[in-house]
């Protein structure tokens, strides 16, 4: 048979199963057309995500344009939030957001990394699977449930036990001065620490599991103890990925709304004591958006949402870059 008369699949070098040669509409006949259509569909899905993200940013900018034009950069540094006179500033909310997020990380990072080390390096395989599942299950608990638990269980514990103990021992430091009424920045930070713990533990566990066995076997063969191997070899090797997990948890803490709203006290003020109530950017949006009585008020709240979106997007972007770097290093060493 002449080469020009050979089937197209034979000339192209591809082998198409007989059952698939006449399957479906003409556009899907043959592997070449199907692959092209599949690539176009996947590209359309990716472009749709980018378009959706751009649409969200556009709507936030449009909704906050009046506030952006009125207050400019001073909106970030102004402490006064007075809807009656139409003067708005985000400094008190930024302060509350930062303080509660830092408290959450200070508590959750040691616990999360410690859990990851135990699950990867020390726990039996069966126990590791069960405990890992339970830790990840914390991420599935609704935010409102955390808020209720924090309001009725954690807040009384902070008021009656934790705050008096901290005040008695560290009361000379402004952070632990004054009297706690249960709700406040400390309680909100502790709630956030529980909520971000699964992210730190799960990502750190995956990072430590990606450390090649040779990195462990070398020090152990040289006489190093288990602790020395973990502290001097395993953790330094995975530090970039663990840092990514921490920043990813920070992004989660910055945007948390309901649980924090229920236990932070919702008072726009900048004070040193962690026992005092405060406000966060997400909390003020949740509390006041439905009550906004003027276009400027709505615009200021929308600008808070835009600011929170930009900060969270940047933080998660940094976390993703760090995790990619860790994945690249792991692939290069194996």
Buried (B, 14 or more C-beta within 10 A) or exposed (E): EEEEEEEEBEEEEEEBEEEEEEEEEEEEBBBEBBEEEEEEEEEEEEEEEEEEEEEEBEEBEEBBBBBBEBBEEEBEEBBEBEBEEEBBBBBBBBBBBBBBBBBBBEBBBEBBBEBBBBBBBEBEEEEBEEBBEEBBEBBEBEBEEBBBBBBEEBBEBBBEEBBBEBBEEEBEEEBBBBEBBBBBBBBBBBBBBBBBBBBBBBBBBBBBEBBEEEBBEEBEEEEBEEEEBBEEBBBEBBEBBBBBBBBBBBBBBBBBBBBBBBBBBBBBBBBEBBBBBBBBBBBBBBBBBEEBEEEBBBBBBBBBBBBBBEBBEEBBEBBBEBBEBBBEBBEEEE
